[in-house]
Amino acid sequence: MTDTTKVTAPVVETDRNAWKFGFTPQAEIWNGRLAMIGFLSAILIELFSGQGLLQFWGLL
């Protein structure tokens, strides 16, 4: 008689948008998103004010 049972690994559902701390893929996704928001805001400040980011905040 042959054994027809199969052992399968359980399916683990991970939320890629979850807020997790440490060096996890979720943390790196959030890091990239926040970096894109910061970079875009710096470009928009330069476009609309005509000054650099440091000049706009009075640091230069």
DRENDO-1510 file (C-alpha; in Angstrom, 1 decimal, always signed):
<recs>
REC; n; res; u; v; w
REC; 1; MET; +0.0; +0.0; +0.0 .
REC; 2; THR; +1.3; +3.5; -0.9 .
REC; 3; ASP; +1.1; +6.5; +1.5 .
REC; 4; THR; -1.0; +9.2; -0.2 .
REC; 5; THR; -0.9; +11.7; +2.6 .
REC; 6; LYS; +1.0; +14.9; +1.9 .
REC; 7; VAL; +2.6; +17.1; +4.5 .
REC; 8; THR; +2.2; +20.8; +3.6 .
REC; 9; ALA; +3.5; +23.8; +5.4 .
REC; 10; PRO; +0.9; +26.2; +6.9 .
REC; 11; VAL; +0.2; +29.4; +4.9 .
REC; 12; VAL; +1.4; +32.4; +6.8 .
REC; 13; GLU; -0.3; +35.6; +5.9 .
REC; 14; THR; +1.8; +38.7; +6.6 .
REC; 15; ASP; +0.6; +42.2; +6.3 .
REC; 16; ARG; +3.2; +44.1; +4.3 .
REC; 17; ASN; +1.7; +47.4; +5.6 .
REC; 18; ALA; +2.0; +46.5; +9.2 .
REC; 19; TRP; +4.0; +48.8; +11.4 .
REC; 20; LYS; +6.8; +46.6; +12.8 .
REC; 21; PHE; +10.1; +47.7; +14.4 .
REC; 22; GLY; +13.5; +46.3; +13.7 .
REC; 23; PHE; +15.1; +45.2; +10.5 .
REC; 24; THR; +12.0; +43.7; +8.9 .
REC; 25; PRO; +10.7; +44.0; +5.3 .
REC; 26; GLN; +7.7; +46.0; +6.6 .
REC; 27; ALA; +10.0; +48.5; +8.3 .
REC; 28; GLU; +12.0; +49.0; +5.1 .
REC; 29; ILE; +8.8; +49.6; +3.1 .
REC; 30; TRP; +7.8; +52.3; +5.6 .
REC; 31; ASN; +11.3; +53.8; +5.5 .
REC; 32; GLY; +11.1; +54.0; +1.8 .
REC; 33; ARG; +7.7; +55.6; +1.8 .
REC; 34; LEU; +8.6; +58.2; +4.4 .
REC; 35; ALA; +11.8; +59.0; +2.5 .
REC; 36; MET; +9.8; +59.6; -0.7 .
REC; 37; ILE; +7.4; +61.9; +1.1 .
REC; 38; GLY; +10.4; +63.9; +2.5 .
REC; 39; PHE; +12.1; +64.1; -0.8 .
REC; 40; LEU; +9.0; +65.3; -2.6 .
REC; 41; SER; +8.3; +67.9; +0.1 .
REC; 42; ALA; +11.8; +69.3; -0.2 .
REC; 43; ILE; +11.4; +69.6; -4.0 .
REC; 44; LEU; +8.0; +71.3; -3.6 .
REC; 45; ILE; +9.4; +73.8; -1.1 .
REC; 46; GLU; +12.1; +74.7; -3.5 .
REC; 47; LEU; +9.7; +75.0; -6.4 .
REC; 48; PHE; +7.1; +77.2; -4.6 .
REC; 49; SER; +9.4; +79.3; -2.5 .
REC; 50; GLY; +12.3; +79.8; -4.9 .
REC; 51; GLN; +14.8; +79.0; -2.0 .
REC; 52; GLY; +16.7; +76.0; -1.0 .
REC; 53; LEU; +15.4; +73.8; +1.8 .
REC; 54; LEU; +18.0; +75.1; +4.3 .
REC; 55; GLN; +17.4; +78.7; +3.3 .
REC; 56; PHE; +13.6; +78.2; +3.7 .
REC; 57; TRP; +14.0; +77.1; +7.3 .
REC; 58; GLY; +16.6; +79.9; +8.0 .
REC; 59; LEU; +19.5; +77.6; +8.6 .
REC; 60; LEU; +21.8; +79.3; +6.0 .
</recs>
